[in-house]
Amino acid sequence: MFAKRFAGLKPYVPGEQPTDRAYIKLNANENPYPPSPEVEKVLRDFDPALFQRYPDPDARELRSAIADMLGGGVSPEMIFAGNGSDEVLSFVFYAFFDSDSPLRFPEHTYSFYPVYAGYYDIPVIKTPLLSDFSIDTEALSEGPGTGVIFANPNAPTGIYLPLDKIRNLLDSVPRDRVVVVDEAYIDFGGETAVPLLAEYPNLAIVRTFSKSYCFAGARLGFVVANPPLIQALFTTKNSFNHFPVDALTQKIGIASCRDSRYYAEINGRIIKTRDSFSASLRKAGWDVLPSLANFVFARKAGLSGRGAYEAIKREGILVRYFDIPGITDFVRISIGLPADMEKLLAVMSSL
Ligand SMILES: *Cc1c(COP(=O)(O)O)cnc(C)c1O
C-alpha cells in the first residue's frame, strides 16, 4: 500500500500548538506583535472575486516589492517567493544538492535540514559547533561536498555569524557548490549577506515573513540569489506546484514590504526586550548564549532542558527543549511581550 521511500521518512516536529489551555506561547519564535495596519487595510479591502482566478504564478508584483524593500541593487529577477520558507527550502534542496556528494551543515542548526536531506536522499556531514556554540566555518568548507547550508543567526543557539566569516567560507568553497544562508532571524540585529551576492554567484539567501514580518499563519518565504539560481528554483516549483503563493498572501506580502518602518519599530522593541531579558536571566544564574535572534537559548547548572520546560509549562508558559545530544540542557525561549517575559523571568528565577 505504501511506497518504499515512504518507510524512511522522518518528519520535522514543530513547537507544540496546544488548544487545551491559554498558555503564554514562547515556543515557536512567532512575533508577539500584530502585522502592520497596512495588512489590515488589505484584508478589509480585499475583493473575494480575486479568488475566482489563479494568482500570478510568478508573483511579479510581490517580488518587485521584496526587491524594493531589500534595496542595494537587488532586482525582482533575484527573488523567488514560495509558501513559507520551509517550502522554499524544499525547492532549494531539490535544485542545488545532489545525492553523490555530502551536504554540510552544523551539527546543531535548523532541524528541518536533515529532514529534507532524508526526503531527497542527500548524504549529510554534520560539523560540530565550536566550544562557544558558534558555527565552525572552516569545517563547513572542508573536503568534498555538494553544498553548504546554515542559519544566520543560527537556530536554536541564536548566535550570529559575522559577514567576514561568511565571506571566508565563500572564498574557500568551490564556486560550483551552492552555499545557502537561511536568514530567518536576520531582522533582529544581524547584518544581511545580501551585499555578497554581487561577488558570489553560488550564494543563496533564504528569508521568511513568519518571524520578523508577523505572519507565520499566512505562509510566505523567499530566496534572494543571482538570476541563474532563481531560474532553477522556478523550474523546480513549476515541476511541483505552479501556484504556491495565493492571491491574498501576495497582497499582504506587498503591503508588508511597503511598511518596513513599522516592522523595524516592533522588531526594535523585541531586540530591547531580548537584551534586558537575557541580562536579567544571567543575573538569576542562567547561562544565556549571546543571541541576535528573537529567541534566546539558556541553561542552568543541574537542570535539564526538559525539566526546565516542564516546570515552566506548569506555570502556564510554553518554551521549547530539544532531545538532541549536546543541547539537552538548554531551553529555547521566544521573545514575547515585555509583560510575558517578566512573568517568565519570575518563574525561571525560582528554578
Ligand atoms: C522558522 C524557520 C523557518 C521556517 O519559516 P516558515 O517561513 O514559517 O516556513 C526556516 N528556517 C529557520 C531557521 C527557521 O527558524
The ligand as an SDF file (V2000), in Angstrom:
LIG
                    3D

 15 15  0  0  0  0  0  0  0  0999 V2000
   11.0650   29.3720   11.3300 C   0  0  0  0  0  0  0  0  0  0  0  0
   12.1930   28.9990   10.4230 C   0  0  0  0  0  0  0  0  0  0  0  0
   11.9610   28.6830    9.0920 C   0  0  0  0  0  0  0  0  0  0  0  0
   10.5750   28.4430    8.5730 C   0  0  0  0  0  0  0  0  0  0  0  0
    9.8880   29.5330    8.2680 O   0  0  0  0  0  0  0  0  0  0  0  0
    8.4790   29.4270    7.5320 P   0  0  0  0  0  0  0  0  0  0  0  0
    8.5810   30.5410    6.5400 O   0  0  0  0  0  0  0  0  0  0  0  0
    7.4590   29.6650    8.5830 O   0  0  0  0  0  0  0  0  0  0  0  0
    8.3410   28.1000    6.8670 O   0  0  0  0  0  0  0  0  0  0  0  0
   13.0490   28.4590    8.2760 C   0  0  0  0  0  0  0  0  0  0  0  0
   14.3050   28.4870    8.7480 N   0  0  0  0  0  0  0  0  0  0  0  0
   14.5680   28.7480   10.0330 C   0  0  0  0  0  0  0  0  0  0  0  0
   15.9650   28.7470   10.5150 C   0  0  0  0  0  0  0  0  0  0  0  0
   13.5220   28.9950   10.9050 C   0  0  0  0  0  0  0  0  0  0  0  0
   13.7650   29.1860   12.1980 O   0  0  0  0  0  0  0  0  0  0  0  0
  1  2  1  0
  2  3  1  0
  2 14  2  0
  3  4  1  0
  3 10  2  0
  4  5  1  0
  5  6  1  0
  6  7  2  0
  6  8  1  0
  6  9  1  0
 10 11  1  0
 11 12  2  0
 12 13  1  0
 12 14  1  0
 14 15  1  0
M  END
$$$$
